[in-house]
Amino acid sequence: MMNHILIAAATMALISGAAAHDGEHPAAASEASPAKHQVDKSASPAHDPATAGHSHGAPVGIPGKFADAKRTVKVDMTDAMRFNPSSIKVSRGETVRFVVTNSGKLKHEMVLGSMSELKKHADMMRKNPEMEHAEENMVSVESGKSGELIWKFSSSGNVDFACLQPGHFEAGMQGKVAVK
């Protein structure tokens, strides 16, 4: 388990360094939760950035670079357990910078992936509510703060997103990105 924590921390250090090199605003990276996995990453493919966001064997995207993002989509997360907007349209191959704001009083997050992966991850979060995680396909945001998620949508189809804080997914805090 300690190895997974160290790997996650090293990955985040590399991502932070690469993000700063790519021109990402340093304040955005500092508002996301630190990488502290308390569960074996091999237990769920949703925790593996190399396979995160796969649906029916087709990749839904890869982490994007700040310099490649030509469009910014603002997403608000509320304590009514909703994303606004909950439906987003993008083009295949497009890199999108999501600026995700938590206007509620509870911690929220936006996690991209397939519905089956999101359901598995939500179940794991219910069983381990103290678990903190940070992956390339997500951003966790404390109350009153904002964070960024930059993603390149490589395949056509639907990409789901959800808040996987315990109970939030089940309360309907979900959305969809239509990739055309």
Secondary structure, DSSP 8 states (H G I E B T S, - for coil): -HHHHHHHHHHHHHHHHHHHHTT--HHHHHHS------S-GGG-GGG-TTTTTEETTEE--EE--GGG--EEEEEEEETTTEEESSEEEE-TT-EEEEEEEE-SSS-EEEEEE-HHHHHHHHHHHHH-TT-----TTEEEE-TT-EEEEEEE--SSEEEEEE--STTTTTTT-EEEEEE-
